[in-house]
Amino acid sequence: ESSPYLPAPKDVRVYSYNFHSSLRWSPVEVDRGLVLYTVHFKTGAFNQWEEMNCTRITQTECSFPWSLKERRWTVVLRVRAELGQVTSDWVETDPFVAERNTTIGPPNVKNVIENSDSLLISVTPPFGSEAADFLQYHVSYWENATSTAVKETRTSSTLFKIGNLKELTLYCFRIQVELRTRSDRRLLGLQSVPKCHRTTLS
């Protein structure tokens, strides 16, 4: 039976980065005893609470199981605190949809080849893509001396060239990923930290 004496967990929210999602909350403070937590979930398709792999755990985080990997599903989660036979009220999250609510990180820059008039850049995407994904890379670049004049280019290739550059000049660039999903939803990722490379002498 839920008890007014055991407070419910606070700051309950889903954290999701590159489609790896988990539920986190603040610990419930009590004078004595060990507080445990139980997490349930339900999907938009089945309006019925089910146990997650987090029943009577001590941690204040619960990772989504493999069964919830579908990015288009709507998922609601709830968590409660338990102390002996006493339980707190459940705290529910807002509906979560991974392909709408995840944060996409920047791509990894694998390699940069410097030429006299270009930089050849090779990247890897920040997450394993699914069959119908369309990934586009937004590339911003600028001559380091004139960082106000930023140019942009877009590509769907993981190997691309920034061309028409001056020789022996330092250029900086940063990249972010745009994901277009099966349901034609667009998700723009975080920008990478700028990387700078000097072109060679022709």
Salt bridges, closest charged atoms under 4 A:
GLU61 OE2 - ARG24 NE 3.26
GLU70 OE1 - ARG182 NH2 3.76
GLU82 OE1 - ARG56 NH1 2.59
GLU82 OE2 - ARG80 NE 3.07
GLU99 OE2 - ARG185 NE 3.75
GLU114 OE2 - HIS197 ND1 2.70
GLU130 OE2 - ARG71 NE 3.51
GLU130 OE1 - ARG182 NH2 3.84
ASP133 OD2 - ARG71 NH1 3.04
GLU143 OE1 - LYS166 NZ 2.93
GLU178 OE1 - HIS138 NE2 2.89
GLU178 OE2 - ARG186 NH1 3.27
